Amino acid sequence: MSILVVGSVAFDSIETPFGKAEKVIGGSATYFSVAASFFTDVQLVGVIGDDFSDEHLEVFRGRPIDLAGLERVPGGRTFHWSGAYGYDLNVAETKATHLNVFGDFKPNLPETFRKPDVLFLANIDPELQLEVLRQVERPQLVALDTMNYWISSKKKELERALAEADLVIINEGEVRQLTGEANLVRGARAILSLGPATLVIKRGEYGVLMITADRIFAVPAFPLEEVFDPTGAGDTFAGGFLGSLASSKKHDEARFRRSIIFGSVLASFNVEEFSLNRLRSITRADIEKRYRSFRELTEFGDLESGDFES
């Protein structure tokens, strides 16, 4: 099964307590595509300027990522975000956002992209998310991400997009902002009432919650000794999660849970270096090895009656 992703291809300038990286490759569609490509074919729709060179495009080459939907604007400059993190790596301080060509981005899908099996609408303007949905035949699974800016500026449009989604992936702060609920479970129920069947809540170093009408599944983050840069971790998680899910013909509960772990594994690799440097160096064997370690981390054997005795 193939995945269509619509989102940003960008440059990031990042500062953390552990170093700096100036104008490195980033963007939601970039992180998502590279992560998902370990599992399945990816079709990418985005926009870049002339400053995104053939050398930068190497991040996609050698992977099953179709760039027919990546538009280059002659004379334009690529979206550029600058931010900094303190020791609380869950919180980013935005220093500058230069939308550049991304500010006028209007997704126009190639004909070959209009019948995806899985569609991931990254955190772009919800009006653009709705426009993409009008251009495709209904996929088997529509997944959507968003961000605090769209929640505050285009909440009604976002709610219309949420009603079209099967699965929503957002962070815990966005759940609270969107619903006004301090409790994540109550907030999740409020979002599910808008139409999605499944909500996946990213909680940074505290892991992930997956909530449906009758199930809650929680996994921790993989414990790491070295964390350099959390930029793109959420989109990397989404790519690993949906890539794993798309690689299976079944979308049952067990596969969803297994795919959540694969997403968490990919995100754990991503934060170990700046930009996509770590993702570019790992293999499928590395992913499967850490997946097994993750399983061992969370398994405890069969419960027996004596386990509850004092």
C-alpha positions as CSV (number, residue, x, y, z in Angstrom):
1,M,0.0,0.0,0.0
2,S,1.2,3.5,-0.8
3,I,1.0,6.7,1.4
4,L,0.4,10.2,0.1
5,V,1.8,12.9,2.4
6,V,1.0,16.7,1.9
7,G,3.1,19.0,4.0
8,S,6.3,21.1,4.3
9,V,9.8,20.6,3.0
10,A,11.9,23.1,4.8
11,F,15.1,24.3,6.3
12,D,15.5,24.5,10.1
13,S,18.0,26.4,12.2
14,I,18.1,24.9,15.6
15,E,19.8,25.5,18.9
16,T,19.7,23.1,21.9
17,P,21.8,22.8,25.0
18,F,23.9,20.3,23.1
19,G,24.8,22.3,20.0
20,K,23.5,24.2,17.0
21,A,22.6,23.4,13.4
22,E,22.2,26.1,10.8
23,K,19.8,25.8,7.9
24,V,19.6,22.0,7.9
25,I,16.9,20.0,6.1
26,G,13.6,19.8,7.9
27,G,9.8,20.0,7.3
28,S,6.9,17.8,8.3
29,A,6.6,16.0,4.9
30,T,10.4,15.4,4.9
31,Y,10.6,13.7,8.2
32,F,7.4,11.8,7.6
33,S,8.4,10.5,4.1
34,V,11.8,9.3,5.2
35,A,10.4,7.5,8.2
36,A,7.5,5.9,6.3
37,S,9.8,4.8,3.4
38,F,11.4,2.1,5.6
39,F,8.0,0.3,5.3
40,T,6.2,1.3,2.1
41,D,6.1,3.5,-1.0
42,V,5.5,7.2,-0.4
43,Q,4.2,10.0,-2.6
44,L,5.2,13.5,-1.4
45,V,3.4,16.8,-2.2
46,G,5.1,20.0,-1.1
47,V,6.9,23.1,-2.4
48,I,10.5,24.3,-2.4
49,G,12.5,27.2,-3.8
50,D,15.7,27.4,-5.9
51,D,17.8,27.3,-2.7
52,F,16.8,23.6,-2.1
53,S,19.5,22.1,-4.2
54,D,20.0,18.7,-5.8
55,E,22.3,18.0,-2.9
56,H,19.5,18.6,-0.5
57,L,17.3,16.3,-2.5
58,E,19.7,13.4,-1.7
59,V,17.7,13.0,1.5
60,F,15.0,11.3,-0.6
61,R,17.0,9.5,-3.2
62,G,17.5,5.7,-2.9
63,R,14.2,5.5,-1.1
64,P,10.7,4.6,-2.4
65,I,9.7,8.3,-2.3
66,D,8.0,9.7,-5.4
67,L,8.7,13.4,-5.8
68,A,6.4,14.1,-8.7
69,G,4.3,16.3,-6.4
70,L,7.2,18.3,-5.1
71,E,6.9,21.7,-6.8
72,R,10.0,24.0,-7.3
73,V,9.2,27.7,-7.5
74,P,11.8,29.5,-9.8
75,G,13.5,32.4,-7.9
76,G,11.7,31.4,-4.7
77,R,13.2,30.6,-1.3
78,T,12.3,27.5,0.8
79,F,10.3,27.7,4.1
80,H,12.8,28.3,6.9
81,W,12.1,27.9,10.6
82,S,14.4,28.9,13.4
83,G,14.0,27.7,17.0
84,A,15.7,26.9,20.3
85,Y,15.2,24.4,23.1
86,G,16.2,24.6,26.7
87,Y,16.7,21.5,28.9
88,D,13.0,20.8,28.6
89,L,13.1,19.4,25.1
90,N,9.4,19.2,24.9
91,V,9.1,22.9,24.5
92,A,10.5,24.8,21.5
93,E,10.9,28.6,21.3
94,T,10.3,29.9,17.8
95,K,12.8,32.6,16.9
96,A,11.7,33.2,13.3
97,T,9.4,31.7,10.7
98,H,10.0,32.6,7.1
99,L,7.2,30.9,5.1
100,N,8.7,32.0,1.7
101,V,7.2,29.8,-1.1
102,F,5.2,27.8,1.5
103,G,3.1,30.9,2.2
104,D,1.5,30.6,-1.3
105,F,1.4,26.8,-1.3
106,K,-1.7,25.4,-3.1
107,P,-1.4,21.6,-3.4
108,N,-2.1,20.4,-6.9
109,L,-1.9,16.6,-6.9
110,P,-0.6,14.8,-10.0
111,E,-3.1,12.4,-11.5
112,T,-1.0,9.4,-10.3
113,F,-1.3,10.7,-6.7
114,R,-5.1,10.8,-6.6
115,K,-5.9,7.2,-5.5
116,P,-3.7,6.8,-2.4
117,D,-4.3,3.9,0.0
118,V,-3.4,6.1,3.0
119,L,-3.4,9.9,3.1
120,F,-1.5,11.9,5.7
121,L,-2.4,15.6,5.9
122,A,0.5,17.1,7.8
123,N,0.1,20.3,9.9
124,I,-0.8,22.7,7.0
125,D,-3.7,25.1,6.8
126,P,-6.9,23.1,7.4
127,E,-8.5,24.7,4.3
128,L,-5.6,23.2,2.3
129,Q,-6.2,19.9,4.0
130,L,-9.9,20.0,2.9
131,E,-8.8,21.0,-0.6
132,V,-6.5,17.9,-0.8
133,L,-9.4,15.7,0.3
134,R,-11.4,17.1,-2.6
135,Q,-8.7,16.0,-5.1
136,V,-8.4,12.3,-4.1
137,E,-10.7,9.3,-4.2
138,R,-11.5,8.3,-0.7
139,P,-8.5,6.5,0.8
140,Q,-8.7,3.5,3.1
141,L,-7.3,5.7,5.8
142,V,-7.2,9.5,6.2
143,A,-4.8,10.7,9.0
144,L,-4.5,14.3,10.0
145,D,-2.1,16.4,12.1
146,T,-2.4,20.0,13.1
147,M,-0.7,22.6,15.4
148,N,-1.5,25.3,17.9
149,Y,-1.5,28.1,15.2
150,W,-4.4,26.5,13.3
151,I,-6.3,25.7,16.4
152,S,-6.3,29.4,17.4
153,S,-6.7,31.0,14.0
154,K,-8.9,28.5,12.0
155,K,-10.7,26.4,14.5
156,K,-14.0,26.0,12.5
157,E,-12.1,25.0,9.4
158,L,-10.0,22.6,11.4
159,E,-13.1,21.0,12.9
160,R,-14.5,20.4,9.4
161,A,-11.2,18.7,8.4
162,L,-11.3,16.6,11.6
163,A,-14.7,15.4,10.6
164,E,-13.2,14.0,7.4
165,A,-10.4,12.2,9.1
166,D,-10.3,8.6,10.3
167,L,-7.3,9.2,12.6
168,V,-5.8,12.3,14.2
169,I,-2.3,12.7,15.5
170,I,-1.6,15.7,17.7
171,N,0.3,16.5,20.9
172,E,-1.2,16.8,24.4
173,G,-1.0,20.6,24.5
174,E,-3.1,20.8,21.3
175,V,-5.7,18.4,22.8
176,R,-6.1,20.8,25.7
177,Q,-6.1,23.9,23.5
178,L,-8.7,22.5,21.0
179,T,-11.1,21.2,23.6
180,G,-10.5,23.3,26.7
181,E,-10.2,20.1,28.7
182,A,-7.3,19.7,31.1
183,N,-7.9,15.9,31.3
184,L,-6.4,14.2,28.2
185,V,-9.0,11.4,28.1
186,R,-11.9,13.8,28.3
187,G,-10.3,15.9,25.7
188,A,-9.8,12.9,23.5
189,R,-13.4,12.0,23.8
190,A,-14.4,15.5,22.7
191,I,-12.2,15.2,19.6
192,L,-13.5,11.8,18.7
193,S,-17.1,13.2,18.9
194,L,-16.2,15.4,15.9
195,G,-15.8,12.3,13.7
196,P,-12.4,10.6,13.9
197,A,-12.4,6.9,15.0
198,T,-8.9,7.1,16.5
199,L,-6.9,9.7,18.3
200,V,-3.1,9.4,18.8
201,I,-1.7,11.8,21.4
202,K,2.1,12.5,21.3
203,R,3.5,13.2,24.7
204,G,7.2,13.7,24.0
205,E,9.4,12.0,26.5
206,Y,6.3,10.5,28.2
207,G,5.3,8.4,25.2
208,V,2.1,8.0,23.3
209,L,-1.6,7.5,24.0
210,M,-3.9,5.9,21.4
211,I,-7.6,6.4,22.2
212,T,-10.7,5.1,20.5
213,A,-14.4,4.9,21.6
214,D,-13.7,1.8,23.7
215,R,-10.0,1.3,23.9
216,I,-7.0,3.2,25.4
217,F,-3.4,2.0,24.6
218,A,-0.3,3.7,26.1
219,V,3.4,3.2,25.4
220,P,6.3,4.9,27.0
221,A,9.0,6.7,25.0
222,F,12.1,4.6,24.4
223,P,14.7,5.5,27.1
224,L,17.8,7.1,25.6
225,E,21.1,8.3,27.0
226,E,21.7,10.8,24.3
227,V,19.0,13.3,23.0
228,F,20.3,16.1,20.9
229,D,17.3,17.5,18.9
230,P,13.6,16.7,19.1
231,T,12.7,18.6,16.0
232,G,10.7,16.5,13.6
233,A,10.2,13.7,16.2
234,G,6.4,13.9,15.9
235,D,6.4,13.7,12.1
236,T,8.9,10.9,12.3
237,F,6.7,9.1,14.7
238,A,3.7,9.6,12.3
239,G,5.8,8.3,9.4
240,G,6.9,5.2,11.2
241,F,3.4,4.5,12.6
242,L,1.5,5.0,9.3
243,G,4.2,3.4,7.2
244,S,4.1,0.3,9.3
245,L,0.3,0.3,9.2
246,A,0.2,0.8,5.4
247,S,2.6,-2.2,5.0
248,S,-0.1,-4.5,6.3
249,K,-3.3,-5.6,4.6
250,K,-5.0,-5.7,8.0
251,H,-5.8,-2.6,10.1
252,D,-6.9,-4.4,13.3
253,E,-6.2,-3.5,16.9
254,A,-3.1,-5.6,17.1
255,R,-1.6,-4.0,14.0
256,F,-2.4,-0.5,15.2
257,R,-0.6,-1.2,18.5
258,R,2.4,-2.8,16.7
259,S,2.6,0.2,14.4
260,I,2.5,2.7,17.4
261,I,5.7,1.0,18.7
262,F,7.4,1.2,15.3
263,G,6.5,4.9,15.2
264,S,8.0,5.4,18.6
265,V,11.2,3.5,17.5
266,L,11.7,5.8,14.5
267,A,11.1,8.9,16.7
268,S,13.7,7.6,19.2
269,F,16.3,7.4,16.4
270,N,15.4,10.8,15.1
271,V,16.2,12.7,18.3
272,E,19.7,11.2,18.6
273,E,21.2,13.7,16.0
274,F,20.3,17.0,14.4
275,S,18.0,17.1,11.3
276,L,17.6,13.8,9.5
277,N,21.2,12.7,10.1
278,R,20.3,9.7,12.2
279,L,17.4,8.6,10.0
280,R,19.7,8.6,7.0
281,S,22.2,6.3,8.7
282,I,20.0,3.6,10.1
283,T,18.8,0.4,8.3
284,R,15.7,-1.7,8.6
285,A,17.7,-4.1,10.7
286,D,18.5,-1.3,13.2
287,I,14.8,-0.5,13.4
288,E,13.8,-4.2,14.0
289,K,16.5,-4.6,16.7
290,R,15.2,-1.5,18.6
291,Y,11.7,-2.7,18.1
292,R,12.6,-6.0,19.9
293,S,14.2,-4.0,22.7
294,F,11.1,-1.8,23.0
295,R,8.9,-5.0,23.3
296,E,11.2,-6.3,26.0
297,L,10.9,-3.0,27.8
298,T,7.1,-3.2,28.0
299,E,6.5,-7.0,28.5
300,F,6.3,-8.6,31.9
301,G,5.0,-12.1,31.3
302,D,1.7,-13.7,32.2
303,L,0.0,-12.6,35.4
304,E,-0.6,-15.2,38.0
305,S,-2.7,-15.0,41.1
306,G,0.4,-14.7,43.3
307,D,1.4,-11.5,41.6
308,F,-1.3,-9.7,43.6
309,E,-0.4,-11.2,47.0
310,S,1.5,-9.1,49.5
